[in-house]
Amino acid sequence: MHTPRQLFNQIMNYERPERVFNWNWTFGLYGGNDDRGTQFWQQTIDRWHAEGLPREMDTQKQINDFFAVDRRLGLELRTGIWPAFKKEILEETDKFVVSINEDGDVIRQFKGAALEGSMPEYLRRLITSRADWDQVKRERLNPDSAGRDSFVIKLDGKVLIECAPGAGNFQEARKLLLESDLPVELFVGSEFGWPRNWMDVTGISYALYDDPDLIAEMMSHIATLILTVFKKVLDPLSVPIDIASWWEDMAYNHGPLISPVWVRRLMVPNYLRVNEDLHRRGTRLIGVDSDGNCEKLIAPWLEVGINCIFPNEVAAGSDVVDLRRKFGRDLHLIGGIDKRALARGPEAIQEELERRLPLVSQGGYLPAVDHSVPPDISFDNYLFYQDYLGQRCQHYMDHWLPI
């Protein structure tokens, strides 16, 4: 029996596996509580408790165990805002909380379960001028700040080890990553997503026109910061990374939030710097997590070594079968199962899976719901989806198409 780590790498290297790696997202944080957060909304779990899910199944670990999710270890470095801003509540009502978040934004958001189905309202962004950028770069994005070499290893939303080179538990952390039966996923950072968060979509869009040198400086500085942290942490760790993941969220349902022209001009050189370093360390699978329709960004991503995309939102027009046909096996894919089909019932679920799952026979594809699982999906529908998915994946693995 192969370990989840071996299984993951077999599939992504186009080797025939004995079963498909059961990849799921870590979303659905209820009230910001990572312990209860799963690939399902908490409202989904609350519904399922009334429909047959044992009520004691309420933490991420318990729910992942129940649905036999294949885990992966998350290796998180201090490549972004550091030190983080202190969270602070500025105002609170029966429905809303106004607070400063870890990124220094002032936000207003719903309280409790209503938080899951909404986005925060940003009352003040971190960066609104070049002077703001200079201050943030100096105070919160300094590669040499104390603590930049610290890192955490996570499983099921919980921190297993918090460590730094030279710390007493460093060899324990290194051994865990070296000997784990689980694939290791390194979170890299973000070239567009972070600046967009710091400035908002409108702010970064205007800046690309009014002051492109500012955005170029931001993106170059981020790449330098990431590489500096890699040297501080990955050099002494010297462990294999199974997948390195960028986070961008740089598209919506009609295409990218930034022109591919600007991607090539500003982002490609910085992606190359970081990804070439990852390649030197032996990492061959480099993914990007972006919602929306990313198709126009895939060609430049492939050019810089980003060869895996997820979650491939169907509602945004992303079709994993079509993407494989256009880009071939150079492009690895994760996700791509329309969550809306799961809400409609068994017939729609079967139709959706039969449309996507032939890719399983080619390798390089991990089928999964195209984001977190919302509460309009019944427990019975999800169980049917999981059972049918397992059956059909086995069928397509039995009809494996070697390269």
Steps between C-alpha positions, in 0.01 A plus 500: 500500500647831396514792743302817419829668414593228251147502361499877447834495322408199285191677366678827440787320327255314273570164658207264545387509866303240694238762584445874462633739761198648684582870487278746686519866589546648845225760499175564682645670806217559745551830676871484415545180701767294322429196716144472365598602150469231232451476126131542586333812628412471868139562397534192278620294795219636718249393233659157465486442875121516461514264199712216633859616552592395856486808721836425657657562158567872535870574464703502181681182600182312588327598177805424286515159669130438434533575129840327468673814376868459410694750707797713404743680727501876456834680531441871554783754500499869597505629141226762535408771751722450807462568778127463454281783621328441831134417449286761669124549523412865444122476506243225556123474455254209511573423132839650412855535622737775384860396558861527392612171345846340491578680172428843650168559321196642675209272411135461584351151488206297619523306824459125550366267236404790269873565456537193277264619229642851471812697424634768736448865415835677492474840667872577474768322300859468609652685203345804333816689400871459428573631851286219644693248292835634617389471863357148458809385311721633779295381797310190386676366189860517615679174404725537804232554764535285811299183462513482121670162534216351704262257336207277587395152392125450493265204476119514508514875561710460814862595557704186566833676541608864511871521452807678360848384402707460814197446723489197727225335298655569158620144442157372604339726238748394235447131576122544478527653151758247381326187623135597465264266317312814396591731212658828607344817361702821526309828493715734290324836499328732257611741229159648418267382777686668783536843332136474396404437862714786621357747247167338391414421137420862415818627661736262326318548168544877513860461616583281200399797283616793716813356664602163353847544648344473847338166418822380337688590818247319717517181296878503477529558875263211572712264289818616675334453837385148412847402379659641814265298720565189291870539570439549872267200536515261206880492484539358853184287473612335175185291460305395189196713415229309312306808387576870537187715482456863408178676600373767264119522462556715192201417283122523495237325287590685179879481525803647679493803726829608344591498132727216386717780355567628852546145626781447251653840564486513880435154637676254269855616591423466871324166465808378313737606778304310764405196295854447373610491863231240573615295201857509630365357825338213312138619499338429166131553575421868550135592530292813514174542686276750324126516481327616183582432138879487470534365148672809356764476774593136448747554215718748695471285811626194313790706362621576854456148637154531656358173373199430721182704550212471744209508589375540136160653571239368261261792560775732377532308173795281596479151347783262592435278197522796265813632675676163466409491131643851445813479716577129507667310780734788580206634703402315816150560634328479839129554566259572218190318635203740495368543853162606359449152353534349847205710616276377216510131583628160382420535130678836475792363703541203268484724194758739644744226595470318169589827330820556703632164616639366171799723587580262785614242244768743378652585838599847610148570622352489851119528489349710778211738558594837350529675839341452840170314534204734570190418707263453205652151456324230700684233696349226283610680183855534627517134600370405155762726339781349704392140432446554128829692471689208652337245271558695181856599589582133540344430162713765329816384677427151368501657154826690555645676196881495526698790358 
